[in-house]
Amino acid sequence: MNRLLLTGTSILLSVSALMADTAESRMPKDTSHDKSNTSTNGVNLEKDAEKMVDIVLESMPEGDEKIKYKTLSDEDFRIVAKELGVEIAAIKAVVKIEAGPKLEGFWAPGVPVVNYAKVLFDKYNGKTPVRKIKDAKVPGGLTGYALKEWTSLTNARKINANAADMGTYWGMFQIGGFNYKLCGCQSVEEMVEKVCESEFSQLQMFAVFIKNSGMLESLQKKDWAKFARKYNGPSYAQRGYHTRMAKEYAAFKSKEKAEKSVKKETDKK
């Protein structure tokens, strides 16, 4: 499967870290790191407009339409890993911690994994233009945790969809909606649309986000503690986020090594 990536630029206006948790076993959200005036390397990113790298999907390969909600191939990971200059195993480690063992970003076709944070809705409600979706409906076919989160999000969208979407963590990488500018989007509505497109769109958004929020170098170096602090917030150590990610990375590398060994033996025959 070949997917074409293009690069572009937009303006860097704000930065925030992400929250983390697996899709199957969620911890209470820590929003203490959500700051509106964060700086990286001493540079105030709200006041100093800098160029952002953006990655956009030109087209989806023929035949992908039926699997876009459920499948990311190794080729998909390879393309984005190459663009970022990181190891595939490093990206998969992030997905494993954020999305769970299935490495999936959707609960149903067109229905991404979400985690709604009321404290963030309250923060952005009143600070962002009101956009009500009075006829908002909970997607059908959901149960358990998925139903709970989408019900909360849907109810909040009836009050102010902008604040609701900004106060929600989206997809397989659990990127907070308040980070929409860092994801190369002009609005949170545009960000949500991209998240709902496919898992590959979510993968691209992750690539754009970590480039624009100063996390790329730490992921390249596999400095898990530094990466975890920015991605997961100040409480990352209490959650064991960095050690869990390091463990998953090692597991993926071991699997890669085993698969290469099998391929080498097969090629000899």
N, C-alpha and C positions, 0 to 999 in steps of 0.2 A: 504494500500500500504506500503510495507516494503522495505526500501532501506538500504544497508549495507555500513557503513563507516569504512575505515581503516585509521590509522594514520601513518605518516612517518616524516622524517626530511629532510631539505635542508638548504642551507646557506643564511643568511640574509645579503643583500648587500646594499639596499637602501630603503628609505621611502619617501612617498609623500602623501598628503591628496587628497581627492576626490573633485569633483565638484558636485553640486546638482541642481536639478530642476525637475519639473514634466514632464511627457511625453506629456501632452496636453497643458501646458502653460509654455514655456521656458523663463527664464530670460537670460540677457547677461552673458556670461561666465566670471568669475574672475579667472585669472590664476596667480595672484600675489603670491599665496601660493605654487606654484610649484617650489620647491627648490631641488637642486641636492645633498645637504649636510645637510639634516635635522637630528636633534638629538632628542631622546626621553629620558627623565629622565637623561639628561646630558651625555648620551652615544652616541658616534658618530657611527651610524649604518652602515656607509660605511666602516669604518676602523676596527671596531670590529666585526668579523664574529661570529655570534651567531646562535644557532639552531632555525629553524623555524618549527612550527607545520604545517603539510600539511594534508588535508583531500581529499581523492580521492573516486570517485564512482566506486565500483567494477563492478556492472552490473545494468542495468535498468530492473525493474520488467516486466515480460511478460504482454503485453497489454498496456504498457505505450508509446510505439512508436508513436501511433496515437495522443496522447495528450501532448507530451513532450514540445511542443512549446506554449501551452496555459494554462496549469493547474498546480498549486501547491496545493496539498491537505493540510489539517491541520496536517496530519501525517508527511508530508514532513517538515513543519515548526517545528513540535514537535521534530523530530529527530535532526535537526540542533540546535534548541534552547537548547536541553538537552546537546548536545556536547559542546556548548558554556557556558552553565550555565546561560542563560538569559531567559527572558520571551518571549513567542511567540508574544505577543502584541508589545514588543519592536522592534522585527525584522520587523513585519508588518508595524510599524510606519515608519521605514526607507524606506521600499518598497513604501509605500503610497506617501511619499514626492518625492522619486526619479522617480518612474514609473507611478504615477498618480492613480486615483481611481480604474482602472481595475486591478492593481497589475500585469501587464504583462511585460515580457521582450523581446517580439518579435512583430515586425510589420507585419510579414508574416512568414510562416513556414521556418525555417532556416535563417531568416533575423532579427537579433536582433535590438533592439532600439539602436541608436547611436547618439552621438553629436560630430561632428567634430570641432576641434579648430585649426584654421590656425596658430595662434600664437605659438601653441605648435609644429605643424608640422615644422614651420620655425626654432624653437629652436632645434629640434632633427635632422632635415635634415642637413647632413654634419657632424653630431656627431655619426651617426649610419651607419653601412654598407648599401649600396644602394641595394635594392631588388625591381626591377621594375616588375609590372604586366601589361605588355603592352596591353594585351587583356582583362583587367578588365572591367566588365560590371555592370551597375546598375541593381539590382534585379528587376524583373518585378512585376507589380501590385501595385507599391507604388504611393502614391499621396501626395500632400501638403508638410508638414514639413518633413515627412519620405523621400520623393523623393528628397527634397532639400539636406538633410544631407547625404544621400547615394550617391548622385551625386557628392558632394564635396569630400567625402571620396574616391570614385572611381577614380576621376580625380587625386587626390593626390597620390593614389596607383600606378598610371602609372609613376609617377616621382620617388617616393621612398616609397614602401609599409611599410617598417619598421617604418619610421618617421610618415607616415600617421596613422598607427595603434596605435603607441605610443601617437599620438596627438589626439586620439579619446576617448570618454567616452562610455563605453560599457554596454549594458544590463539593467536589472531592477534595479541594484544598481549603475549604472553609474560609474563604476570603470575605472579610466584612464589607458590607455594602458601602460603608463610609469611605472605603478606599477606591471608589469608582474612578477618580481622576488618575490615580496611580496605575490603574488597569488600562489606561488609554481611552477611557470613555468620557463623553461629554456630560453624561447624566447617569444617575443610579439606574434609571429605567433602561438605558442602553446596556449597562453592565448586566442587568438581570436577563435581558434578551439574549446576550451572548452566552451566559451561563446555561440557559435553557436550550441552546442550539445543539450541543453535543459534548461529549467528554473531551474531545480534542480541543474544542473551544475553551473549555475549562483549563486544560493543560497549557494552552497558549496564554491565557490570562495570568496563570501562575508565573510564566516566564517573564511577562511584561512587568508584573507586580514586583518580583524580587529584584529585577534590574533597577526599577525606578525607586525602590525604597531602601537601597543600600544593603541588600542581603546577599547579593550574588557572590561576592568574594568569600564570605564565610561558608557558603555552600560549596564553592569550588574547592576550598581548602579542607572541607569537612570539619570545620570548627563548630561542632554541634552546640556547644554552650553559647557561643556568640550568636549563631543563627537562631537558636531557640529563644534567646532573650528578645530578639526583634520580632520573631514570628509568633511567639506564644505569650510574650509579656513577662513582667518581672517575676511572676510566680512559677516560671518554667521549671526551676530546680525542685520546688515542692512537688510538682507533678511528675518529676523524673523524665521530663520531655526530652532532654538532650541524651540521656542514657538509653532511653527507649529507641530513639532515632538511630543512635550509633549501633545498637543491637540489630535493628532491622536492616541497616545498611550492610552490616557484616553478613547477615543471612542472605541477602540478595547477591552479594559478591560471591559467596560460597556456591550459591545456585548457579551463577554465571560460569564459574570455574568448572563445575561438574558438567554443565551442558556443553561447554567447549571441549572438555575431555572426551565426552561421548561422541561428539561430532568428529573429532580428530580420529578416533578409533574407527568410526563408520566410514570416513573418507579413505582410510587405508585399505578397506575391504574391496 
